[in-house]
Amino acid sequence: MGNVFQLSRHHWLILFLAMALCAFAVAFLSFQLINVAMANLEFILAHGVMGILDGGLVQFLSVFTKGMLIVVLYFGFKGLEAELLRRWRSKDRR
């Protein structure tokens, strides 16, 4: 399993496709997260403690978990981008 994360072993096209997938997932989840977070905030503000007890807290934890997933995917995107840029720059110097 450790060899999967050694980015230098993989073909550049695989890295590029993985990077594109991460970027798409970050964009999609971020847009979805904003809508859900705003609806959750309105629900809690409208119903107060009863809203929290009726599922507002669970919804908040779901929003938080999706936010952490977005951060992980963003770091994956940046790692893949750095590896592709490193390869591209090393080819120019040869």
Salt bridges, closest charged atoms under 4 A:
GLU81 OE1 - LYS78 NZ 2.73
GLU83 OE2 - ARG86 NH2 2.65
GLU83 OE2 - ARG87 NE 2.96
